Amino acid sequence: MASCNDTHEISYENTIAEQAQLVVIMVPFPAQGHLNQLLQLSCLISSYGIPVHYVGSAIHNRQAKVRANSLNPLDVVKLRFHDLTTPAFDSPPPNPNSTNKFPLQLQPVWYAMLSLRQPVAEYLKHISMQAKRVVVIHDPLMSVVVQDIASIPNADSYVFNCSSAYFHSSFESESLGKPFPIEQPKNVPSFEGCFSDDAFKIGALQVEPMKYRAGDIFNTCRALEGPLIDLIEREDAAENRKLWAIGPILPSKSLSANSQHKCLEWLDKQARNSVIYVSFGTTISLSDEEIKELAMGLEQSKQKFIWVLRDADKGNVFDGEVRRAELPDGFVERVKGLGMVVRDWAPQPEILAHPSTGGFMSHCGWNSCIESITMGVPIAAWPMHSDQPRNSVLITEIWKTGLIVREWGLREELVKASTIENVVRRLMALEEGNTIRKRAEELAAAVRQSTVEGGTSKVELDSFIAHITGQNMDCVSPTSSSIPSSSACNNSSHASAA
């Protein structure tokens, strides 16, 4: 059993030294991809001189800070982390042998988070008495927890969507039985098998509380998903809500200089665009058989690789009991010089920003997609659950910046080494891959342009800040010297090459 205790209780009297004009409170969903995006957004908003409170369990606040990829520690320390006491929850290990890769092991902690409504409401009420205005930015899956915002007269709430606009629109259309208003590619993956029954139940609890939100924020941009953003914006306007597409919200300084991880030293010795990075995020555990086939496929491709081989997260990532997956006998020795296996936490944004990285075998979680897109790195798409199958459509069919490793309809079949070898070689060693890489770099240039002064994402970010502060938009600018006005990496090695 794991519990989240309030390890450094913050006195409400000392939370705000003097009455603030505005306080922003972040309420993330307790899963790494969500914690990470809301932490990045917290630092971005804090750079405008706005106090930001990051509210969650002690375990998940700690997780967010420990894994603050590419963020400047001096920016993270400016945030006010508030630990809420939550009930004990089971933290079982993931089941690597399940053909359904949805992270069932995280469901106990998700249910435990539903009990946070009362402590969150109390915290919001105390802050609202000390600030002239309170803005709550929360994950859609925490809507039921923050719903008492509706009873606080000087507070508003906004949903931060950690998924693509394409997934958001297509899921909503199919859930409501409506035709998708924009032409889609043929053979779009179904939603069958993407979620568990319990995940749908947790999602259903959010429907009514979601109606209290004043607007939507998306970690995407019009250069990527303009027509869909326009569509959602019209739907929001009909409900008297506003929308801001401010992504990508990656840190803006050079990523490659942020970490001293051994894999970056290894990358420094490799040729440009010669390495494929292999990682399936924090919710995927591969079986021994899957690991064997992937190892064989990488070895047989004879392409340089960095492979992050870790088990999926449990509800409490600090309880110390983690499976160490076995590699085929002699594999590490045979691929010495060709590839590198990383067992610990890897600096993914820095790896993708490195000029030696020329491909990314990915589960297509939105965090990974937006990071790879921004760096101009094409993807070998291997979706596993949730929004990932629809994100893979964006990558391989709509933007054509990647190749599919396994079709969603064949998700219960073992991916053979020969298939992996073929995809890796096509992406990394053949002209087909060079063509895809060029498209990825062109798309990256457009995405990065949206985040510079005058770009659409920068304009919308300034518009959101002006909206919540009540200022003239022309007067809004970040105050932090370490986070420039751009909200994405404009200084990475890939950025300069695009």
C-alpha positions in Angstrom: 0.0 0.0 0.0 1.1 3.5 -0.7 -0.1 6.8 0.8 0.5 10.4 0.1 1.1 12.4 3.2 1.4 16.1 3.5 5.1 16.2 4.0 5.6 20.0 4.0 2.2 21.6 4.9 2.0 25.1 3.6 0.5 27.7 5.9 -2.3 29.4 4.1 -1.3 32.7 5.9 2.2 32.4 4.3 1.1 31.1 0.9 0.8 34.6 -0.4 2.9 37.2 1.4 0.7 40.0 0.3 -2.6 40.1 -1.5 -1.9 39.2 -5.1 -3.8 40.4 -8.0 -3.8 36.9 -9.5 -2.9 33.4 -8.4 -2.8 30.4 -10.8 -3.4 26.9 -9.4 -2.5 23.9 -11.4 -4.3 20.6 -10.8 -2.7 17.8 -12.8 -3.9 14.2 -13.4 -1.5 11.7 -11.7 0.2 10.2 -14.7 3.6 11.2 -16.0 2.6 12.5 -19.4 0.0 14.8 -17.6 2.2 15.8 -14.7 5.0 16.8 -17.1 2.9 19.0 -19.4 1.3 20.9 -16.5 4.7 21.4 -14.9 6.0 22.9 -18.2 2.9 25.1 -18.4 3.4 26.2 -14.8 7.0 27.4 -15.5 5.8 29.2 -18.6 3.0 31.1 -16.8 5.4 31.8 -13.9 7.8 33.4 -16.3 5.2 36.2 -16.7 5.6 37.0 -13.0 2.4 35.2 -11.9 2.4 33.1 -8.7 1.7 29.5 -9.7 0.7 26.8 -7.2 1.1 23.1 -8.3 -1.4 21.0 -6.3 -1.4 17.2 -6.0 -0.4 14.4 -3.7 3.1 14.4 -2.2 4.1 11.4 -4.3 3.1 12.9 -7.6 4.4 16.4 -6.8 7.8 14.7 -6.0 7.5 12.7 -9.2 6.9 15.8 -11.3 10.0 17.6 -9.8 12.3 14.6 -10.0 11.4 14.1 -13.7 11.4 17.7 -14.7 13.0 17.0 -18.1 14.8 20.0 -19.7 13.3 22.5 -17.2 15.6 24.9 -15.5 15.7 24.0 -11.7 15.7 27.8 -11.0 12.3 28.0 -12.8 10.8 25.0 -11.0 11.8 26.3 -7.6 9.7 29.4 -8.2 6.6 27.3 -8.2 4.7 26.7 -5.0 4.1 22.9 -4.6 1.2 22.0 -2.3 0.9 18.4 -1.1 -2.6 17.1 -0.5 -3.2 14.2 1.9 -4.8 11.3 0.0 -6.1 7.9 1.1 -3.8 4.9 0.8 -3.9 3.2 -2.5 -2.6 -0.1 -4.0 0.5 0.3 -6.2 0.6 -3.0 -8.1 3.3 -3.7 -10.7 2.3 -3.6 -14.4 1.6 -6.9 -16.2 4.1 -7.1 -19.1 2.4 -10.2 -20.5 -0.9 -8.6 -21.2 -1.8 -8.2 -24.8 -3.8 -5.1 -23.8 -1.2 -2.5 -22.9 -3.5 -0.1 -21.1 -1.9 0.7 -17.7 -4.4 -1.0 -15.4 -1.9 -0.8 -12.6 -2.5 2.9 -12.3 -6.2 2.7 -11.9 -6.1 2.4 -8.0 -4.3 5.8 -7.7 -6.7 7.4 -10.2 -9.6 6.3 -8.1 -7.8 7.6 -5.0 -7.4 11.0 -6.6 -11.2 11.3 -6.9 -11.3 11.7 -3.1 -9.5 15.0 -3.4 -12.5 17.1 -4.1 -12.9 18.3 -0.5 -9.3 19.2 0.2 -9.0 20.9 -3.2 -12.1 22.9 -2.5 -10.8 24.0 0.9 -7.5 25.0 -0.6 -9.2 27.0 -3.4 -11.4 28.9 -0.9 -8.4 29.8 1.3 -6.4 31.1 -1.7 -9.5 33.0 -3.0 -9.6 35.0 0.3 -6.0 36.1 -0.2 -6.0 36.8 -3.9 -8.2 39.2 -5.9 -8.5 36.5 -8.6 -7.9 32.8 -8.8 -7.4 30.9 -12.0 -7.5 27.1 -11.9 -5.9 25.2 -14.8 -6.7 21.5 -14.6 -6.5 18.3 -16.5 -9.8 17.3 -18.0 -9.7 14.1 -15.9 -9.6 16.2 -12.7 -12.8 18.2 -13.5 -14.7 16.3 -10.9 -12.1 17.2 -8.3 -12.1 21.0 -9.0 -15.9 21.4 -9.6 -16.4 23.5 -6.5 -14.7 26.4 -8.3 -18.2 27.2 -9.5 -19.1 28.4 -5.9 -16.1 30.8 -5.7 -17.0 34.2 -7.1 -13.5 35.4 -7.8 -12.3 32.2 -9.5 -12.4 30.7 -13.0 -11.2 27.3 -14.3 -9.7 26.3 -17.6 -9.0 22.9 -19.0 -5.5 22.1 -20.3 -5.8 19.3 -22.9 -2.7 17.0 -22.9 -3.8 15.4 -26.1 -3.9 16.4 -29.8 -6.8 18.4 -31.2 -7.3 15.5 -33.6 -7.8 12.9 -30.8 -10.0 15.3 -28.9 -12.3 16.0 -31.9 -12.5 12.4 -33.2 -13.1 10.9 -29.8 -15.9 13.4 -29.0 -17.5 13.0 -32.5 -17.6 9.2 -32.1 -18.7 9.3 -28.5 -21.7 11.5 -29.5 -22.4 9.5 -32.7 -21.7 12.4 -34.9 -19.8 12.3 -38.3 -16.3 13.7 -38.2 -16.6 17.1 -39.9 -13.2 16.9 -41.6 -12.1 14.3 -44.1 -10.1 11.6 -42.5 -7.6 9.1 -44.0 -8.9 5.6 -44.8 -8.6 2.9 -42.2 -8.5 5.1 -39.2 -7.9 3.0 -36.1 -10.9 2.2 -34.0 -11.2 3.1 -30.3 -11.8 -0.5 -29.5 -9.1 -1.7 -27.0 -7.8 1.8 -26.4 -9.2 2.2 -22.9 -10.3 0.0 -20.0 -13.9 0.0 -18.7 -12.7 1.8 -15.5 -11.1 4.5 -17.6 -14.3 5.1 -19.3 -16.1 5.3 -16.0 -13.6 7.9 -14.7 -14.0 9.8 -17.9 -17.8 9.8 -17.6 -17.6 11.4 -14.1 -16.0 14.5 -15.7 -18.7 15.3 -18.2 -20.9 17.4 -16.0 -18.1 19.2 -14.0 -16.4 20.0 -17.4 -19.3 22.4 -18.1 -18.0 24.8 -15.4 -14.8 25.6 -17.3 -14.4 29.1 -18.8 -12.1 27.9 -21.7 -9.8 25.4 -23.2 -6.0 25.4 -23.6 -4.3 23.0 -26.1 -0.6 21.9 -26.3 -0.7 22.1 -30.1 -0.6 24.9 -32.6 -2.4 26.0 -35.7 0.6 25.1 -37.9 -0.1 21.5 -37.0 -3.9 21.3 -36.5 -5.4 24.6 -37.7 -8.7 23.3 -39.1 -9.4 21.2 -36.1 -8.5 24.0 -33.7 -10.9 26.3 -35.6 -13.6 23.6 -35.3 -13.2 23.2 -31.5 -13.0 27.0 -31.2 -16.4 27.4 -32.9 -17.9 24.8 -30.6 -16.4 26.6 -27.5 -17.7 29.9 -28.7 -21.3 28.5 -28.9 -20.9 27.6 -25.2 -19.5 31.0 -24.4 -16.0 29.6 -23.8 -12.6 30.7 -25.2 -9.8 28.6 -26.7 -6.1 29.1 -26.9 -3.7 26.8 -28.8 -0.3 27.7 -27.2 1.9 24.7 -28.0 4.4 23.4 -28.1 5.2 24.4 -24.5 8.7 22.9 -24.4 11.4 25.0 -22.7 12.9 27.5 -25.0 16.6 27.3 -24.2 19.0 24.9 -25.8 18.1 21.5 -24.7 21.3 19.7 -25.5 23.2 21.6 -22.9 20.8 20.7 -20.0 22.0 17.2 -19.2 25.2 15.3 -18.6 23.6 11.9 -19.1 25.9 9.3 -20.5 23.7 8.7 -23.6 24.3 12.3 -24.7 28.1 11.8 -24.5 27.6 8.7 -26.7 25.5 10.7 -29.2 28.2 13.3 -29.4 30.4 10.6 -31.1 27.9 9.5 -33.7 27.2 10.8 -37.2 24.4 13.3 -37.9 20.9 11.7 -38.1 22.5 8.2 -37.7 20.8 7.1 -34.4 17.2 5.9 -33.8 15.9 6.5 -30.3 13.6 3.8 -29.0 11.3 4.5 -26.1 7.7 3.6 -25.2 7.1 6.1 -22.5 6.1 5.5 -18.9 3.0 3.4 -19.2 4.2 0.5 -21.4 5.8 -2.7 -20.2 7.1 -5.1 -22.8 7.0 -8.9 -22.3 10.2 -10.9 -22.4 9.1 -12.2 -25.9 8.5 -8.6 -27.1 11.9 -7.5 -25.8 13.6 -10.4 -27.5 12.0 -9.6 -30.9 12.8 -5.9 -30.5 16.4 -6.6 -29.6 16.8 -8.9 -32.6 15.2 -6.4 -34.9 17.5 -3.6 -33.8 20.6 -5.8 -34.0 19.7 -7.1 -37.5 19.0 -3.6 -38.8 22.7 -2.7 -38.2 21.6 0.9 -37.4 22.8 2.9 -34.4 20.3 3.0 -31.6 19.6 4.2 -28.0 17.0 2.0 -26.4 15.3 3.1 -23.1 14.3 -0.2 -21.5 12.3 0.4 -18.3 9.2 -1.1 -16.8 6.0 1.0 -16.8 5.3 3.3 -13.8 3.3 2.1 -10.8 1.0 4.4 -8.9 3.9 5.1 -6.5 7.1 5.3 -8.6 9.2 5.5 -5.4 8.3 2.2 -3.7 11.5 0.7 -5.0 10.2 -2.6 -6.4 10.8 -2.5 -10.2 11.2 -5.4 -12.7 14.4 -5.4 -14.6 13.6 -6.9 -17.9 16.1 -9.4 -19.3 17.8 -9.0 -22.7 18.8 -11.9 -24.9 22.1 -13.6 -23.9 25.1 -11.8 -25.4 23.0 -8.9 -26.8 24.8 -6.1 -25.0 28.2 -7.4 -26.1 27.2 -8.0 -29.7 25.8 -4.5 -30.1 28.7 -2.7 -28.4 29.5 0.3 -30.5 26.3 -0.1 -32.4 23.8 0.7 -29.8 23.2 1.6 -26.2 20.6 0.4 -23.7 19.5 2.9 -21.0 17.9 1.4 -17.9 17.3 4.6 -15.9 15.4 7.9 -16.6 16.5 9.3 -19.9 16.5 13.0 -20.9 14.2 12.5 -23.9 13.9 16.1 -25.1 17.7 16.4 -25.1 18.1 13.2 -27.0 15.6 14.3 -29.6 17.3 17.7 -29.9 20.7 16.1 -30.6 21.9 16.3 -34.2 22.9 12.6 -34.2 19.3 11.5 -33.6 17.6 10.8 -36.9 14.5 8.7 -35.9 12.3 7.8 -32.9 10.5 4.5 -32.4 7.6 5.6 -30.2 4.3 4.7 -28.7 3.0 8.0 -29.9 1.9 9.5 -26.6 1.3 13.2 -27.2 4.3 14.3 -25.1 6.6 12.3 -27.3 4.8 13.4 -30.5 5.0 17.1 -29.8 8.7 16.8 -28.7 9.6 14.8 -31.8 7.7 17.1 -34.1 9.4 20.2 -32.6 12.8 18.7 -33.1 12.1 17.6 -36.7 12.6 13.9 -35.9 10.5 11.3 -37.8 8.7 8.6 -35.9 8.4 4.8 -36.3 4.9 4.6 -34.8 4.0 1.7 -32.5 0.8 2.8 -30.7 -0.1 0.9 -27.5 -3.3 2.4 -26.0 -5.4 5.6 -25.3 -4.9 8.4 -27.7 -1.8 6.8 -29.3 -3.5 5.0 -32.3 -5.1 8.3 -33.4 -1.8 10.2 -32.9 -0.1 7.6 -35.1 -2.6 8.6 -37.9 -1.4 12.2 -37.6 2.2 11.1 -37.8 2.0 8.5 -40.6 -1.1 9.5 -42.7 -1.8 13.2 -42.3 1.7 14.8 -41.7 3.5 11.9 -43.3 6.5 12.3 -41.0 6.7 8.6 -40.0 6.2 5.0 -40.7 3.9 2.5 -38.9 5.5 -0.4 -37.1 2.2 -2.3 -36.3 -1.3 -1.6 -37.4 -3.7 -1.1 -34.5 -6.0 -4.0 -35.8 -3.1 -6.4 -35.3 -2.3 -5.1 -31.8 -2.6 -8.6 -30.1 -0.1 -10.1 -32.5 3.6 -10.3 -31.6 5.7 -7.9 -33.7 8.5 -9.9 -35.3 12.1 -8.9 -35.4 11.9 -8.9 -39.2 9.2 -6.3 -39.2 11.2 -4.1 -36.7 14.3 -4.5 -38.8 12.5 -3.5 -42.0 10.9 -0.3 -40.5 14.2 0.8 -38.9 16.1 0.3 -42.1 13.5 2.1 -44.2 13.5 5.1 -41.8 17.2 5.3 -41.1 19.1 3.8 -44.1 16.9 4.3 -47.2 15.9 7.2 -49.4 12.4 6.8 -48.2 13.6 7.8 -44.7 15.4 10.8 -46.0 12.2 12.0 -47.7 10.2 11.6 -44.5 13.0 13.3 -42.5 12.9 16.3 -44.8 9.1 16.6 -44.3 9.6 16.3 -40.5 12.2 19.1 -40.6 9.9 21.4 -42.7 7.0 20.8 -40.3 9.3 21.5 -37.3 10.3 24.8 -38.8 6.7 25.8 -39.1 5.9 24.7 -35.6 8.9 26.6 -34.1 8.0 29.7 -36.1 4.6 29.7 -34.3 6.3 30.1 -31.0 8.5 33.1 -31.7 7.4 36.8 -31.3 4.4 37.3 -33.7 3.8 33.6 -34.2 0.4 32.2 -33.6 1.2 30.2 -30.5 3.1 33.1 -28.9 0.2 35.5 -29.8 -2.3 33.1 -28.2 -0.2 32.6 -25.1 0.0 36.3 -24.6 -3.7 36.5 -25.2 -4.4 34.0 -22.5 -2.1 35.8 -20.0 -3.8 39.1 -20.9 -7.2 37.4 -20.4 -6.5 36.1 -16.9 -4.6 39.2 -15.8 -7.0 41.7 -17.3 -4.1 43.5 -19.0 -3.7 44.9 -22.5 -2.2 42.2 -24.6 0.5 44.6 -25.9 1.8 45.0 -22.4 2.2 41.3 -21.7 5.6 39.7 -21.7 7.5 37.2 -19.7 9.7 38.5 -16.8 12.0 35.5 -16.3 15.4 35.8 -17.9 15.7 32.1 -18.2 12.5 31.5 -20.2 12.3 33.8 -23.2 9.0 34.7 -24.9 9.2 31.7 -27.2 7.5 28.7 -25.7 9.3 26.0 -27.7 12.9 25.1 -28.4 14.3 27.4 -31.0 17.9 26.7 -30.3 18.3 23.0 -30.6 20.7 21.4 -33.0 17.8 20.1 -35.1 16.1 23.5 -35.0 19.1 25.2 -36.4 19.4 22.6 -39.2 15.7 22.7 -40.3 
